[in-house]
Each structure stands twice: as C-alpha cells, then as structure tokens.
C-alpha cells in the first residue's frame, strides 16, 4: 500500500522528449511493485527511508539520496523496507531523444542507480508538476520546462557508482529478455527463445530460475500481462485487440492468463485502474498543499 499523488499525460505534445507521468508516494512497509515492465523510461528518487530495486539477478539496496532508472520494456521489481519504508518521487518520460538524454546523465542498461544531493529541488519540481493537472497549452509548456529542470538538477552533481559484473549466464538472460521484448506480440513460445540463444530448454530454465527466480514461461507471461495492463489503463483499445497485440491467439486464452496473474478479468482491471487514475488526478489543491508542506520543510 502507498499514499501517492500522480499526474498522468495521455497525449504528449512534444515528440522528441516529453513527460508521461510523475508522482510522489509514501510507502507502507514492504509495499512493492512488480515484477512488471513499462513502455517508458522512469526515474525514481528516494526522499527518505530505504528499499530494494531488482532487475534480473541484479539487486540494489538503496536509501535516501539515491535513485534508480527503469528502462522501457524491462521487467523490474522494487519494494520498501519493512522497518524504514521509503518515500520517493518519480518521473516517467519518453520520446525519440529520451535515450540520448538518459545517457547524457550517465545512466544506461549497465548503470541503473545514482546518487544526487539536490533532493529538495527535485521535490519542488515534481510537486509543482502535480499542481498543473489540466491539459492546456500553458500547462503542457510549463510541464515540459519542469522536465528539463529535473534533468538540469540531476546533471549538477549526479554520482555514478560503477560496480557491474556480467557473467555468461547474465548475458544469456539479458539476450533472452531482449528477444522477448521485441517479439512477445508474435505469439512466441519458450522453444523460440531457446532456439534464438542456441541453448536447450533445460539450460534456459536453469539460468532464468537462478537469475530471476522465474521460469522462462512465467517471465514471458508476466511480461505479456504487464504490457497488456498498460494498454488497458492508458487506451480504449478493445480487449480482443489487446490480447492479439500481447501475443495471445484468442481473447479467451488471454482472459484466463490475465485472471490467473491478476485475480480479475481484463475488463475489471481496466475499470478499476481508470477509476484510480481519475481519483489521483482529481486530488485537490488543499491535498497537494499539505503534501508540499510535509515534504519541503
């Protein structure tokens, strides 16, 4: 569970580099998200407390003053500490120039965490974004400027701690994930992934369990369902079309897999999350003012 405030933009005005969403959350002990993937880049910055961030077999213990990058279509998991749960802010962004700008601040697939000592400024930027919820031209230009402000603060003194080591198994898993990311909508099976890597299914199963504590089939299912969740929440595309786009041959098979994974049908998930998004976006100025008072002291 988390007490969160979220701004989400469904139709970006700027194609090269644009804000998709941003937010602030106080997390309950052991509150977690994932394993899931998102279609955009996301940067989290920890304001207080601590927790873990996991990508594949890489696990990071992070605390206040640190942050982490989530890359598009990458399965990740993060969880608040039981004794000292974190509070964090985040921005999600995309566009044709997004990858270049992420590289510009020193982050990439091999380097997903950072430290920054200007947390107070990052808070002010995100809280100011949360007060501009209407999709007017004025607000969209304002939010675009604040997105650049956020990156400006990060580049001021971002510190990268390089400690990555890649084993052969890690590289195999990363190649498998990349293949799934690019072909999941084509109805691929685990045998296709093994054939692509030129390894047998039993070895593929072993390295996935060692790295992710998931079988290749479980990973493929979770990846497909996570992509379907995004489409259900952010678009009006029919469930049948989302099923096909997620790699399922029929909506019946998709619905069964979705219900097994999420505990509800795709239609119920869409309705529940649309209502939740509207509730967040309708947060009053008084609530936001209270958050600002609490976090900027």
Secondary structure in CASP SS format (residue, H / E / C, confidence):
PFRMAT SS
TARGET T0000
AUTHOR 0000-0000-0000
METHOD secondary structure of the structure
MODEL  1
X C 1.00
X E 1.00
X E 1.00
X E 1.00
X E 1.00
X E 1.00
X E 1.00
X E 1.00
X C 1.00
X C 1.00
X C 1.00
X C 1.00
X C 1.00
X C 1.00
X C 1.00
X C 1.00
X C 1.00
X E 1.00
X E 1.00
X E 1.00
X E 1.00
X E 1.00
X E 1.00
X E 1.00
X E 1.00
X E 1.00
X E 1.00
X C 1.00
X C 1.00
X C 1.00
X C 1.00
X E 1.00
X E 1.00
X E 1.00
X E 1.00
X E 1.00
X C 1.00
X C 1.00
X C 1.00
X C 1.00
X E 1.00
X E 1.00
X E 1.00
X E 1.00
X E 1.00
X E 1.00
X E 1.00
X E 1.00
X C 1.00
X E 1.00
X E 1.00
X E 1.00
X E 1.00
X E 1.00
X E 1.00
X C 1.00
X C 1.00
X E 1.00
X E 1.00
X E 1.00
X E 1.00
X E 1.00
X E 1.00
X C 1.00
X C 1.00
X E 1.00
X E 1.00
X E 1.00
X E 1.00
X E 1.00
X C 1.00
X C 1.00
X C 1.00
X C 1.00
X C 1.00
X E 1.00
X E 1.00
X E 1.00
X E 1.00
X E 1.00
X C 1.00
X C 1.00
X C 1.00
X C 1.00
X E 1.00
X C 1.00
X E 1.00
X E 1.00
X E 1.00
X E 1.00
X E 1.00
X E 1.00
X E 1.00
X E 1.00
X C 1.00
X C 1.00
X C 1.00
X H 1.00
X H 1.00
X H 1.00
X H 1.00
X H 1.00
X H 1.00
X H 1.00
X C 1.00
X C 1.00
X C 1.00
X E 1.00
X C 1.00
X C 1.00
X E 1.00
X C 1.00
X E 1.00
X E 1.00
X E 1.00
X C 1.00
X C 1.00
X C 1.00
X H 1.00
X H 1.00
X H 1.00
X H 1.00
X H 1.00
X H 1.00
X H 1.00
X H 1.00
X H 1.00
X H 1.00
X H 1.00
X H 1.00
X C 1.00
X C 1.00
X C 1.00
X C 1.00
X C 1.00
X C 1.00
X H 1.00
X H 1.00
X H 1.00
X H 1.00
X H 1.00
X H 1.00
X H 1.00
X H 1.00
X H 1.00
X H 1.00
X H 1.00
X H 1.00
X H 1.00
X H 1.00
X H 1.00
X H 1.00
X H 1.00
X H 1.00
X H 1.00
X H 1.00
X H 1.00
X C 1.00
X E 1.00
X C 1.00
X C 1.00
X C 1.00
X C 1.00
X C 1.00
X C 1.00
X C 1.00
X C 1.00
X H 1.00
X H 1.00
X H 1.00
X H 1.00
X H 1.00
X H 1.00
X H 1.00
X H 1.00
X H 1.00
X H 1.00
X H 1.00
X H 1.00
X H 1.00
X H 1.00
X H 1.00
X H 1.00
X H 1.00
X H 1.00
X H 1.00
X C 1.00
X C 1.00
X C 1.00
X H 1.00
X H 1.00
X H 1.00
X H 1.00
X H 1.00
X H 1.00
X H 1.00
X H 1.00
X C 1.00
X C 1.00
X C 1.00
X H 1.00
X H 1.00
X H 1.00
X H 1.00
X H 1.00
X H 1.00
X H 1.00
X H 1.00
X H 1.00
X H 1.00
X H 1.00
X H 1.00
X C 1.00
X C 1.00
X C 1.00
X H 1.00
X H 1.00
X H 1.00
X H 1.00
X H 1.00
X H 1.00
X H 1.00
X H 1.00
X H 1.00
X H 1.00
X H 1.00
X H 1.00
X H 1.00
X H 1.00
X H 1.00
X H 1.00
X H 1.00
X H 1.00
X H 1.00
X C 1.00
X C 1.00
X C 1.00
X C 1.00
X H 1.00
X H 1.00
X H 1.00
X H 1.00
X H 1.00
X H 1.00
X H 1.00
X C 1.00
X C 1.00
X C 1.00
X C 1.00
X C 1.00
X H 1.00
X H 1.00
X H 1.00
X H 1.00
X H 1.00
X H 1.00
X H 1.00
X H 1.00
X H 1.00
X H 1.00
X H 1.00
X H 1.00
X C 1.00
X C 1.00
X C 1.00
X H 1.00
X H 1.00
X H 1.00
X H 1.00
X H 1.00
X H 1.00
X H 1.00
X H 1.00
X H 1.00
X H 1.00
X H 1.00
X H 1.00
X H 1.00
X H 1.00
X H 1.00
X H 1.00
X C 1.00
X C 1.00
X C 1.00
X H 1.00
X H 1.00
X H 1.00
X H 1.00
X H 1.00
X H 1.00
X H 1.00
X H 1.00
X H 1.00
X H 1.00
X H 1.00
X C 1.00
X C 1.00
END
